[in-house]
Each structure stands twice: as C-alpha cells, then as structure tokens.
Amino acid sequence: MLKVRISKRQIYYNFAVVEVYVPNTVKNIDQYLWENEHLYIDKIEDELSQGHYEQGFGLDQHGMCEEKEEEEWRYDVLNENNEPSYGGHL
C-alpha cells in the first residue's frame, strides 16, 4: 500500500465597515483620515473582532483590489442616499 497525504489550503477573510464624519471644509480626505485615525481605528478593530469570516480572498468587493497585500484599507465618501460617490485607498 502507498501512503498518500491529502492537503488543502482554504482562504478566509474578515471585512468590517465603520462610518465617521469629516468636516465639509476638508480638501484632502485621505490625508485627514491618516492624520485622524483615532476617529476610526478602534471602531474598525472592534467590528473585525465581532465579524465572521467568509471564504475567499475578499477582492473585487467594496473596492478591494490589492491582491498582493495581506491587508487593505479604503474610504468611500457617501452621498445623500448613503451610497458611495467616490473614494480611494488609505
């Protein structure tokens, strides 16, 4: 008899969303968010710790596209209908 080892690698990801308010006078939103990460860093970590894992890479969802990165951050500015109007990566 031959001994055969069967292996499987399965990828899961966790995703969290929080909302913060940025003053209307801010011209460079990503810079503002970098300089004021205290507004969201603990909130997002709390959400991640309470979230559930989903199978897959989590790419192409919610604007996530950095396939070579282990972690990805982005922001989306919401319009009056609470829909993303523009955004970018942090």
N, C-alpha and C positions, 0 to 999 in steps of 0.2 A: 504494500500500500504506500502511496505517496502522501506525504503531509503537505497540505495546501493551506496557506494563510489568506484569508479574505479581509480586505481593508476597505474602508470608506471614509472619505472626508466630506463633511457636510457643513455648509456655511450658514450662519445665522447673523442677523443684525438687529440692533435696537435703534429706535428712532424716537425723538422727542421734539415737541414744539412748545414754545412759550411766547407770549407777546409782551412787548414793552412799549412805552410811549417815548417818542423822540420829539423834541420841540420843533415846531414848524420853521424856525429860523436856522436850523442846521443845514449847511450846504453839502457837507461830505458825510453821509450817513455811515459808511463803513468805518471811517476814522473815528467818528463819535462813538460807535459801538465798541471799537477796540479800546478807546480811552475810558469807557464807562462799562466795562464788562461786569462790574459789580451789580449792575441792574439785572443781569440775566444768568450769570454763571451758576449760582446756587440753585436757581429755579430749574435750569435745564438738567443739572445733575440729579436733582430730586425726581424730575419726570423720568429720566433714564432709569433710575433705580426702581421705580414703580411700574415701568413699562414691561411689555412682553416681547419676547424675541420672535422674529419672523424668519422663515427660511429664505435664503438668497443673499445677494450682495447689497440690496437696497439702492442700486443705481437706477437712474432714469426715473426716480420717484422724487417729487418735491424739489426738482432741480439738482439732485445729487448726481455727479458725473465723474468724480475723480477716482477712477478705478485702481490707481496705484497707491492711493492713500489709505491708511488704516482708520482715519477719522476725517470727517468733512463738516465744515460749518458754513452756513449761508444765512442771508437775511432776505426777506421779502417785504416790501412796502405794500400795505393793504389799502385798497380804495374804499370808498364809502359803502360798497357792498360786501366788504370784508374779503375781497378777492385780491390776490397778488397783482400789482400793476407793474412793478419792476423790482429788481433786487440784484444780489451778487454774492460772491463767496467772501467769507472773512478769513 
